[in-house]
Amino acid sequence: MAWSAEQYLQFEDERTRPARDLLAHVPLAQAKRAYDLGCGPGNSTALIVERFGGHAVTGLDSDADMLAKARARLPETPFVAADLSTWEPPHDVDLFYANAVLQWLPGHLALMERLMAHLAPGGVLAVQMPDNLDEPCHRAMEATGAAGPWRALFAGGRIRRTPLPPPAAYYDRLSPHARRVDLWHTDYYHPMESAEAIVEWVKGTGLRPYLDAAGAEHRDAFLADYTARIEQAYPPMADGRRLLRFPRLFVVAVQA
């Protein structure tokens, strides 16, 4: 699945807010080696560079378009093309920072446990993931997938990503390797100009697999059906805007 950095960055301020909140909970005064895992177009990498210096930070992503935007944004920062599910760091690391990427990997609990083994003493694994599959915007994707002439292209109308495990699962897997594991949820509320704006938001992430499955032949009709459902699911507020609720899970584990 190819990503679009331009589409993703339409809502850069909103998407960067949880990245900033995650970094604020990283208990490191300095870091000699930090990796931004799934760095995307470099908006999160820029935060880490600002805090620890460009010499300390490497961005990693598997998507060519995202990496091109990140390199243009931070030309003095190294970026690596790699598959996070199989990548191994070449040395001990002070910070593994993963903002809104691990939710795409069904086996990410094992990956997180493996990353802990590559942390230097006192190093930190910091992770933020959307936990929003029960939100109306995602339920509407499934409903649209099952509703139109394209439904045969979907497995029972469902191609949604795997739901996150419960918070206790992260604690149980990471606590044997950590002196501290912090877990919390934050619900972000984004006032959006219209139902169409919400559709533009999810086109940059969760809706992409559905549009890819529908194909060019059905793309416009699929979007029209989905937009109508969003119109109903997110009624206008007093000023006409729509309020998009976005729950996210945060995990910060400090190496023993």
N, C-alpha and C positions, 0 to 999 in steps of 0.2 A: 504494500500500500504506500503510494507516494504522498508526501505532505506538501503543503503550500505555506511557506514562511510568510508570504504577503497576506494570505487569508488569516493566519494565526495572529499576526501583528495588528490586525484591525482593532483589537481590544487590548493593546499592549499594557496600558496602565492597570486594567482590571486583572489581567493574567499575571502581572508582575507582583501584585500585592501579596498573594500567598507565598511567593518566592522570597520576598523581603521578610515576611513574618517567620518563615522557616529559618532563614539565616540569623535572625535576631535571637533565636533560641539555641544557636550553636555555641557551646561554652568553651571557645578557644580564643586565647589572646593573640596567638599567631599560628600560622600554618606554613610549613615549608613546601608541602605537596598537597594540593587539593584538586579533586576531579569533579567537574560538573557533568554528571551522567545524564544523557538525554538532554544536551544543552540547548537543543532547538536553535532559534535564530540569535542566541547569545544574550538575551535580555537578563536571564538569571546569572549567566557567567559574568556579566558586567558588575553585578552586585558583589560577587565574590572577589573579583579583581579590585574593586574599590576598597574592600575591607582588608584583604591580605596582600595585595600587590600582584601585578601581572606575572612576575617571575614565578609565582607559586602555583598558578592555576592552569589546568588543561581542560578543555571542553571535549566531550565525546558524544557523537551521535551517528546514526546509521543513514540519515537522509541527506542526500547531496544538496538539495535546495536549502535546507536548514543550515548546513555547514557553510555554504557559500555566503549566506547572510551573516552568520556569526563571524566569519573571517573578515568580511568587509567592515563589520562593526568594531571588531577588536583585532586589528591587523598585527599587533605585537603579542597576542596570546596564541599559544599552540592549540590546534583543534585536530582531533583524531577521528577518522571514520572507522567505526567498529560496531559489531553486534553485541549489545550489552549482555545478552543471555549467555554468551560464551566467552566474553572478554575477560582477561586476567591482567591485573596491574603489574607492571614490571618491577615494582619495589613497594615497600611499606608506605602507607598514605596517612596523612593527618586528617583529611576530611574527604569523605564521599558524600556528595550532595546530589540528591535526585528529586527534582521538582516536576511533578505531573508526568512521570514516564513509567514507573514500575507497574501501574495499573494495567498496562498493555501486556504484561508478561505473566501468564497464569502461574508459573512456578517461582514467583518473585520472593517468596519466603525463603526458599533454599538459596536464592541468589543473595539475599540480604545476609543470611548466615555466613555465606562464603566470603562476602565482602568484609565482614567483621574480622575474619582471620587475616586480612591484609592490612588492618589498621595498625599504625604504630601505637605504642603505649599512650593511653590518654586520647587517642584519636576518636573521631566522631563519624557516625553514619547518620545523616539527616535526610529524611524522606517526607515528601508531601504527595498525596494522591487524591484525585477526585473520588468522592464516595457518594455519587449522585445518580446511580442507576434507577432508583425509585422515584426520581423527580419526574414531573410531567413531560419535560422536554425529551427524556429518554423513553418513557412509556409511549409517547407519541411516535417515536421512530419505529418501535415494534408494531404498533397498530397500523401505521402506514405500510410497513413492509408486508403485512398480512392482508391488506385490503384491496390492492389494485391488481391489474393484469400482470404485474411483475412478481406476484407472490410466489410463483413457482421457482423464482430465482433465489428465494430465501428458504432456509431450512426451517420449516414450520413458522416462517415469519420472524425468526429470531437469529440474529447474528451478533447480538450484544456481547460485549466483553464480559469476562468472568467476574462476578461480584467479588469485592474484597472479603478476605476472611475477617472474623471478628477481632477487635483489638486484643483480646486475650491471646490469640494465636501469635501475634507479633511479640507480645511479652514473653510467652513461653519459649519461642524459638531464639530470641535474642538475649534474654536475661542470663543464661548460663555463660555468655561470652562478654558480658558488660557489667560494669559496676553501677550503671544507672540506665534505665529505659524510661523515657517520658513519652506518653501517648495522649493525644487530645484531638477533638474535632472542633472545627470552626465552620460556622455557616456564614457565607458571604451573601449579601443581598445587593444585586446590581440593578439599578434603574436603567431600563433599556428604552430607547425611543419608540419602539414599535414591535409588533410580533415579528416583522421581517428582520429586525435587528437581532432578535433572539436566534432566528434561523441562521443569520450570518455568523453569529458566535459559534454555534455548534457545528457549522460547516467546516470550521477550522480544526475540529477534533472528533467528537463522538459521532457526528453524522457522516463522516467521510466513508467509513466502511459500507454504510447503507447505500450511499450514492454510487460507490464503486460497484456494488452488487447489482443495483438497478440498471446500470449501464447508460450510455448516451441516449439510447432509444427512449428510455423512460424517465430520464433525469428531470425534465421540466414538469411532467405530470406528478412525479413523486414529490418534488418540492412543493407543488401547489397543494397537494393533499396534506402534506406535513404542515405547511404554513397555516392552513385552515384549522388544523388541530391545535397548533400553538395559539392561534387567535382565541380559541375557546378556553384553553387551559390557563392562560395568563391574561385575565381581564385588565382593562386600563385602570390606573389609579386616578386620583383627582386631577392631576396635571396631564393625563393622557398617556403617560409612560407605563411600561409593564415591568414588574419586579421579578427578576430572575434569581431564585434562591439556588445557592451552590454550596453544598456541604463538602468539606475536605477533611481527610485524615492526616495527622502529623505524627511522625515517629522520629525521635532523636535518641540514639543509643551511644553511650560513651564506653569505649574499650576499657576493660579491666586493667 
